[in-house]
């Protein structure tokens, strides 16, 4: 790890005070905002996440708010997923593509009402693309970044913790649905979602002033649940096959290459600006695709650049994320592999900074 | 300072190997790319920059390339600066605004030919806005991020160093002009520009494979000039009034608020999508504006969030960047101040994390 110089440009969040008091050890920068990466250690955080409950400052999932008569039309222009069936109260994972079908972001869209959406973004200025399209097509919408900072509550005890703070109604929220709850007399959108496979919720905190009161209320209510400050965990998210935009995919990739074909309805997603470009790949399939990769041997070093996947002299793909998994007792990894080598069980080599390692295209993500 | 977790998402550059070998001590993240911030110390780097010559890895100034018959039309849509007089071979500093006149970036545009531009961006995904506008208005252009990584050579001996590597022709490049030079048989655009007031050049390195050979050639040629690896220096850039997008201005600000009115020709910049929004502010002037602020007393702490500028109970502005200046023996700062308090010599208070400090609206940037 290296040191980072702080500045206003790397934005603090409404929860930064709590994060610092909890002893954050390292950050990454995500949407020009500080995102914690380690509290105790990546492995200790991982074990705790799988057993208890954690509160995550994911304010860096900035929102793009789209409001107005053309909101529904605009959001369909952004994605090859057919949104006609989406109802207010639902969250949809929506690959966002440009006119070439290249991925610009992979956010969760939250439909607040027929003419109002939040798009909870991964690490790219999706706001600029949405504003550009809205302006260029002269759509009747307002597009901006509201003062909304998501706080995730993740882990097997997440539901119990939230029920103590918001009431038993929390238990009725279905996966990728949201409800509106009250905190200190203010409305709070709470969705059953989050960037882990341990279950949990995302709270869309509207108004920075609510940040620390809510943070403190969760920690007070959860003391006997062993609630801790946490963050998206590298090991757990690779085990679960949760992709990271910028790491595992970029605007060079189509959703199909990313294994997101099931979120694309390219034929019926009329209006999507990338539809023409994607029709052929939707029909024929991609020539490379994301796969779980097991890297054999000892713990691999941190993966901070693409590691080539090779078969002899042939460069057949790249590993983009990797970590040692204590639970599966192996190195779990995510890579993009060419069709010739993506069959389950294919033996390949991965060139890591510490040397060449044997690896196998694995059958499915681990968790 | 805090620790940063590295990942592929925070991109390495063609010069990272050289930067690491030179003993980089800290980074910031800029356009999802690593940008060094400290080598020896911010103050030692500052003294060296003012006396000798430094090589800066500013690959994070990513390029937005615009090519095609509508390239000139598109670039004029982005900025209130009138570009009709811009000739191939020229660089223009161009405030980029959205349809509300809010600043989206403050890059340098490089006109390669009548139908081809590079926009060398500050820290935001300007690419997304440009692609959105190009798509929405159905312009006949290609827009993408090419494999071009700028390397800056800054300091009083910069010209001598480059003359040794590229020949005496370097000396004829005028300020904000560029020439095309050869390195290892490949063309290299070299402009007299850079993010310091010490003079120097920016080399637009096309092709990542050229990175380390060029880096090494500069260090070999400059050994007796005391050439060192360096980076944009916080103290020097505040002394010189070099603004930082994301720190000193955001999309909340118009160019006029940022003191960039001299780069706006709003009346004649026909086609600029923000023109209507800016016409009034161009005529009447802004109600707040960026000013140099001298903060009295001892060295201030690192400025990682806005520091309120107050006059008694009145909140009259914010400091966005601040540092102790050894040469001027005071704390130099950049702030946005309301009209009621922006007159030179106005005494105000600045609320820093270490307490309230007396401060003065200064007459001009220091260098």
Interface residues (C-beta under 8 A of the other chain):
Chain A: X1 X2 X3 X4 X5 X6 X7 X8 X9 X10 X12 X24 X25 X26 X27 X28 X29 X32 X37 X38 X98 X99 X104 X123 X124 X125 X126 X128 X129 X130 X131 X132 X133 X134 X135 X136 X137 X244 X245 X246 X247 X273 X302 X303 X304 X305 X306 X320 X321
Chain B: X1 X2 X3 X4 X5 X6 X7 X8 X9 X10 X12 X24 X25 X26 X27 X28 X29 X32 X37 X38 X98 X99 X104 X123 X124 X125 X126 X127 X128 X129 X130 X131 X132 X133 X134 X135 X136 X137 X244 X245 X246 X247 X273 X302 X303 X304 X305 X306 X320 X321
